[in-house]
């Protein structure tokens, strides 16, 4: 049994799911890939770093205007495309009445840098060709007005509004993995409280970026040289960045029933924490504190966005071993680490598994992940940030 909700809280259904990733696009392609144990990596282009590259996508299918595509960088195209898939899945694509009041909560990073400009500035400086005022002059003349060394994080929400007509309230959260946990938490709370009927929630990430690899290398976060599944990386911990977009349509049950929508599952609870990571076992303790808030039993299924970074992944593993009755699946093995997208991706795969009547098979040689027969009626989603932020959600079958 889950914690009792406040009196009058509305039930929240997941009525739309849109995913595009290294495994393909759409629900059928992902379900088939997960059941086949497919993993798509590129260990050559950014060697010694490993990435999970975006599968081939025809962006015209969801972003028909070439002009719209040209003014977006890859992360925006990925996100806008995934948002369109979610709207299609929910059956609201093109419904101006619903889209005009649909709320949007997006988790996004700082956007992509202009690598060519960065490289030319650094090269000129190294050659002694940077006069006083050189940097300001280059930044003013070489970058588009939408850039502040990187792109504005709310450009994704803006482009979704332009391309798909989602014109209700709009919020964009920054803060890596924690941003998407809060995006889901607040969307759920608003719908439960009757402040919103329907919302589009999600994120996008382009992991095929030299600037990101450099950034995370400074923190020693990158997986290098040889790919291995998340649970097998202890001695050489790190993540392999992945490109992915994932959006969900969350909807009050009454609203969905009134328009005849068929739900995938319901989102029952989202909880979040921010552990003081300098303290021993801080992540383990944080997850232990969040767990009772879900009110689940002693067995079931659990999908985690575990990164492979140490020591946080070992701390999370210690927590998981305290709940041996749960069949665990780590999305980082198949999708790579997609930062803001990792938690929505977990929610999407949980809802997909419930609607398909099975948990996808393990993809882990260490034995931590085990087979689970039968149709799951509850799946816990765990998000533990590589640097900070922890969260959990409970996704359940609709009865």
N, C-alpha and C positions, 0 to 999 in steps of 0.2 A: 504493500500500500504506500502511496505517495503522501507527502505532507498535505493536510487539508488546505484548500485554497480559501481565500477570503470570501465572505458571503457575496454571492452575485457575480463572482469571477466567471468570465466567459471561457468556454473551451476553444482552444486554438488549433486549427487544422493546418497541415502542410498540403496545399492543393496544387502547387507547382514546383518543379525542380528543373533547373537548367545547369548542365555541367559540360565544360569543354576542358580537356587536359591532354597530357601526353598519351593517354589511352584511347582518345577519340572524342567524339561529341555525342551527346544525347544519352538517354537512360539505357536503351538496349545495347548500345556499343560498350558502355561501361560495365553493364552487368555481364556481358559475354567475356570481356577482357578480365574482369575480376575472377570469374569462374575458371578461366583458362590460366590464371596465374601470370598474366602478361605484365612485363616490366619494360618500359621504353627509356633507355638512357643514351646519352651522348658523352663519351669520355675522350673525344678527340678535339672538338672545336675549341674548348676552353682548357685543354689539358694543362696541368694535372687535375683540374677540377672536373667534377661530374655534374651534369644537369639532366633533368627529365624534360626534353623539348616538347613544345606544343605539337600535337598531331596535325596533319594537314587540314586546314579549315577554309571553306569558301565563305568569306565574310559577307559577300553580297547577299547571302540568304537571310541575314538578320540586319545588315546595315546596307540597304540597297543603293544609297547615294555615294558615289566615289568621292565626292567632295567631303562628305562626313568622314569617310575612312582616312582620307589624306591628312586631315587636321588632327587625327588621333595618333598617339604613339601606341605601341603594341599592347601595353597593359589595358588601355582604354578600349581598344578593339576587342580584346579577349573578354573584358567585363561586359561591354555592351552586347556582345554576341550571346554570352551566357544568360544575361538578363532577358533577352528576347526569347531564348529557349524556355526559360522559366514561365514567361507570360503565355507562350504557346501551350506549355504543359498544363497551365491552370485554366486555359480556355478563355483568357481575357485579352489576348492580343487584338488590338484594334478596337476594343470596346471603350469608346471615348468617355462614356459616362463613368465607368468604373476607374479607368486610368486617370481621369481628371481629379479623383479624390484618393487615389492610392498613395499611401505614404511610402517613403523610400529611406532605408538606413543602410549606408555603405561603409565598409571598412576599407581604408586605402592607405598606402604609403605616400611618400613624398613625390612619387612619379619618377619619370626617367630623365636622366641628364643627357645633354648633347655631347656625346663622346668626342666628336670631331672638334668642337670648340674647346673642350677641356684639354685635348691633346695639343692643339695648336698653341694655347696659352702656356702650357707647361714647357713646350718645346722652345718657344720664344724666350721664356724666362731662363731656361737652361743655357741658351746661346747668348745671353746677355743683351737681348733685344727688347727688354721691357723697360720703357721710360716711365717716369712718374705719371701716374694717371692711366697707364696702359691697361690695367685690369678693368677699371671702370669703363673705359672707352670700349673695350672688347665686349664686355657684358651688355652694354647698352646697344651696341650695333649688331652683335652676332646672335643674340637670343631673341626669340619671339616674346611679345608682351605677356604671354601666358606662362612664361618660365621665370622662376626665381632661383636660378642654378639648377633647379629641377622643376617638374610640373606641379601645378596646384593640385592638391589631393582631391578637391571636390569636382574636378573636371570629369571624372567618371560619372558621377550622379548627373552632372549637367548634360553629358552626351546621352545618357539613358533617357533623360527627359526630352531631349531634342528628337532622338531617333524613334523612341517608342511611345512618347506622349505621357509618361508617368509624371503627373503634375500636382500631386498632393504635397504634404510637407516633406522636406528633405534634410537629412542629417548625414554628415560624413565624420567618421571617427578615425583618428590616427592612433597608433600605438601597437603596431605589429600584431601578434596573435591575440593579445588582450582586446584589441579594438573590435574584432569580429565577435568575440564572446559577449562583449557589452552590446554590440549591435543586435544580436539575437535576444539578449536578456531584456533590453528596453523595448524592442518590438513586441515581444511576448507580453510584457507588463502593460503596454499601451492597449493592446487588443483585449486582454483580460479585463482591464478597467473600463472598457467601452469608449476609450479615447480614439480608437481607430478600428475600422472594420476589416481592412485588408492592407497588407504591406509587402513590399519587395525588399528582401534583405540579402546581402551577400558581399562578395569581394572578388578581386581579380589580381593576378600576380604574373609578371613576366620574369621568369628566372634565368632567361638567356641574356644576361647583361654583364658585361665586363666590370662596370662600375660597382654593381652589387657584390660581385665576387671579391673585388678589392676591399670593399667595405667590410665584408664578413671575414676576410682573411686577417684583418687587423685584430679581430676578436678570436681568431683561431677556431672559427665555427665550421669551416668548409670540410667536406669529405673529399679526399684526394686519392689519386692513383688508381684505386680499385673499388668497384662497387660491392657493397654487401648489404643485406637486409638490416633494418633499423636495430633489431635486437642483437645483432652480431658485431656491432661496431665499438664495443667497450674500450678496447685497447687503442683504437684510433678514431675516437668519437668525432662526429661531425654530421652536417646535413648536406644532401645533394639538392640544390635548389630545383624547383619545378615550376613550370608554367601552367596555370590553370585559372579558370573562372568558374564560380559557383554562386548561383542565386536561388533563393527560395521565395515562394509566395506563401505568406502566412495569413490566415483568414479566420475570422470568428465563425464558429460553427453555423450560427443562424444565417449569416451572410452567405456562406457557401451553400447551405441547403436551399436557400431562397433562389439561387441561380442554378441549382442542379449540379453543382460541382462534385466531382469524385475525388475524395482525398487519398493521399498516400499513407498518412499516419497523423498523429497529433503530437504537438510539442507541449509537454506537460510542465517542464521546469527547466530553468537555466540559472545557475549560480556561479559566482565569480569570487576570486580572492587575489591578493597581491602579497605573496610571501616575502619575508626578509631573507633573501637568498644567501646572505653571508653567514647565516646561522646554520649549524649542522642539521641535516635532515629537514630543512625548511620546506622543501617541496613535498616530501612525504607527509609531513604534518599538515600542510595546507590541504592536500587531497583528502587526508583522513578527516579533516574538519568539514569539508564540503560534502563528503559521501552521505552522512546521515540526513542531510537536507533533501536528498532525492527520495528517501523513504522506500528503497528497494529491498528485495529479499536477499537470499544467500547464493543465488545462481542466476545465470542469464548470459547476455552478450554485451560486449563493450568494444567500442571503436575509439581508438586514440590517435591523436595527431602527433605522437611522440617523435621527436626530431632526430634522435641519434647523437645529439650533442651531450657531452659529459661536463659535470656530473649529474645534470638534471635528469637524463634518461635513466640512469641507474637509480636515482631517487624515486622516479615514477615506477620503475620495475619493482622496487621494494614495496611500494604501495600495492601494486597489482598482485603480488604474491600473497598479500594478506587476504585476497579475495579469489581463492583458487577455483571457486565455482563458476567463474565468469570466463567465457570464451573470448579471448582478446584478438583484435585485429588492428594492426598499425598501418595507417594510410601512407606514412612516409616511405614505406618500402616500395609501394606501387606508383605513387604519384610524385615522390620527392617531397621536399618541404616547400610549401607554397605560402608561408607566412600568414597574411590576413585571410587567405582563402582556406586554410587548413580546418578551421572549426566549422564553417558552413559546409565544407565538403564532408566532414564527419556526420553532420546532421542529415545531409542529403543521402549519404550511403545508408544511414540507419533507417530513414524513411523508405528508401528503395528496398532494403532487405525485408522490412516488415510487409511492404506491399507485394513483394514477390514471394513471400512465404518461406524464406530461408536466409540464413547468414552465409555470405560468400566464404569460400574455403580459406584456410590459413596459407600464408606465403612466407614461411619462417622455418629455417632449418634448426633453430635452437631448441624447439620444443615448447617455448612459452605459449605460442598460439596453438590451439587444439581444435579438432573438428567439433562441430555442434550440429546435431541432427534436429529436425523438427522446425516448426514455424515460430520465430520469436515474437512475443507480444510486448516486450520491453527491450530497448537497447539504450545503454548509457554511452554518451559521447564525452570524451575527455580531451581537454586542450591544455597543454602545458607549454608555455612559451620557452623559447631557447634561452632567453635572458631574463624575462620576467612575465608574470601573469599566469594565473591558473583558472580553469573553469570546468564546469560539467553541465550536461543537459540530459534530460530524460525524454526519449521519443517512444511513444506507445502506439499499439494498434487501437483502432477505433472499434468500440463495441456497441 
